[in-house]
Amino acid sequence: MADVANARPTQTGSEPSTAELVQRATEQVSRLVRDELALARAELAQKGKHAGVGVGLFGGAGVLALYGLGALAATAILLLALVLPAWAAALIVAVVLFIAAGLLALAGKKQVSRAVPPVPASAVRSVRADVDTVTAAVKDGKAAAQDGRQA
């Protein structure tokens, strides 16, 4: 939120003019918007990192499935073919490789789900709080002005 405590009256002992108040409000809103955008940018960068890790794990699952299917499969099939029929040896090796690829895919999905939705939730909450604060201050100011007129 913007720092309203640093407001300084320009006239000694008197209240600032409406123009000065509008200028201060404009400066504070501008600073508030810049700060909220910086928060949103930082939050989206963090979510982007999680998405990158998840996509990398999906890629790793694909590479493992490809190379594992080629090199290890041939070796394992030939080894198992010594004690089993060749088709049974090939089936066992294929199932093991697909289970390993599935586990990596699940780990990648978990990382990608940590990055979704790509909405900066902290920044949105902060902006809502800022709007509520400003709205309450405006309402309080109107009520004080009406009380002053009635007195």
C-alpha positions in Angstrom: 0.0 0.0 0.0 1.1 3.6 -0.5 2.6 5.5 2.3 0.2 8.3 3.3 2.1 9.1 6.5 4.6 11.3 4.6 2.0 13.8 3.6 3.2 17.3 4.5 1.1 20.4 4.4 2.6 23.2 2.5 1.0 26.0 4.4 2.1 26.2 8.0 -0.7 25.2 10.5 -3.4 25.1 7.8 -5.0 22.3 5.9 -3.7 21.6 2.4 -5.7 22.8 -0.6 -7.9 20.6 -2.7 -5.4 20.8 -5.5 -2.6 19.6 -3.3 -4.7 16.8 -2.0 -5.5 15.7 -5.5 -1.9 15.9 -6.5 -0.9 13.8 -3.5 -3.6 11.2 -4.2 -2.5 11.0 -7.8 1.1 10.4 -6.8 0.2 7.8 -4.2 -2.1 5.9 -6.6 0.7 6.0 -9.2 3.2 4.6 -6.7 0.6 2.0 -5.6 0.0 0.8 -9.1 3.8 0.5 -9.8 4.3 -1.5 -6.6 1.4 -3.8 -7.4 2.7 -4.4 -10.9 6.1 -5.3 -9.4 4.5 -7.8 -7.1 2.5 -9.4 -9.9 5.7 -9.6 -12.1 7.6 -11.3 -9.3 4.8 -13.8 -8.6 4.4 -14.7 -12.3 8.2 -15.2 -12.6 8.0 -17.7 -9.7 5.1 -19.6 -11.3 7.0 -19.6 -14.6 9.9 -21.3 -12.9 7.6 -24.1 -11.7 6.2 -24.5 -15.1 9.7 -24.8 -16.6 10.7 -27.5 -14.2 7.5 -29.4 -14.9 8.0 -29.2 -18.7 11.6 -30.3 -18.2 10.5 -33.4 -16.2 8.0 -34.2 -19.0 10.9 -34.0 -21.5 13.0 -36.2 -19.2 10.2 -38.8 -19.2 10.1 -38.8 -23.0 13.9 -39.1 -23.3 13.9 -42.0 -20.8 11.2 -43.8 -22.6 13.0 -43.4 -26.0 16.5 -44.4 -24.9 15.3 -47.0 -22.4 13.2 -48.6 -25.1 16.2 -48.9 -27.4 19.3 -49.8 -25.4 18.0 -51.3 -22.2 15.1 -53.1 -23.8 17.3 -55.1 -26.2 19.7 -56.1 -23.4 16.9 -57.1 -21.0 15.0 -59.0 -23.6 18.0 -61.0 -24.6 18.8 -61.7 -20.9 15.3 -62.8 -20.1 15.1 -64.8 -23.3 17.6 -67.2 -21.8 15.0 -68.4 -19.3 11.6 -67.4 -20.8 10.2 -67.4 -24.3 11.3 -64.3 -26.3 7.8 -62.7 -26.4 7.4 -62.9 -22.6 10.8 -61.3 -22.1 10.0 -58.5 -24.4 6.6 -57.9 -22.7 8.1 -57.7 -19.2 10.8 -55.2 -20.3 8.2 -53.0 -22.1 5.9 -52.9 -19.0 8.8 -51.9 -16.7 9.9 -49.1 -19.1 6.4 -47.7 -19.4 5.9 -47.7 -15.6 9.2 -45.7 -15.2 8.0 -43.2 -17.9 4.6 -42.9 -16.2 6.2 -42.1 -12.8 8.3 -39.3 -14.4 5.2 -37.9 -16.2 3.3 -37.8 -12.8 6.2 -35.9 -11.2 6.2 -33.4 -14.2 2.4 -33.0 -13.9 2.7 -32.2 -10.2 5.3 -29.4 -11.0 3.1 -27.9 -13.8 0.0 -27.9 -11.5 2.0 -25.8 -9.0 2.3 -23.1 -11.6 -1.4 -23.0 -12.5 -3.4 -20.8 -12.6 -0.9 -18.2 -13.8 -2.7 -15.4 -11.9 -0.7 -13.4 -9.3 -3.0 -14.2 -6.4 -1.0 -12.2 -3.8 -1.0 -9.1 -6.0 -4.8 -9.5 -6.7 -5.5 -9.7 -2.9 -3.3 -6.7 -2.2 -5.0 -4.6 -4.9 -8.4 -5.6 -3.5 -7.3 -4.5 0.0 -6.0 -1.2 -1.4 -9.3 -0.6 -3.2 -11.3 -1.4 0.0 -9.1 0.9 2.0 -9.5 3.8 -0.4 -13.2 3.2 -0.6 -13.6 3.2 3.2 -11.5 6.4 3.4 -13.7 8.1 0.8 -16.8 7.1 2.6 -15.4 8.3 5.9 -14.4 11.6 4.3 -17.9 12.0 2.9 -19.5 11.2 6.3 -17.2 13.7 8.0 -18.0 16.4 5.5 -21.7 15.8 6.0 -21.3 15.9 9.7 -19.4 19.2 9.4 -22.2 20.7 7.3 -24.9 19.6 9.8 -23.1 21.0 12.8 
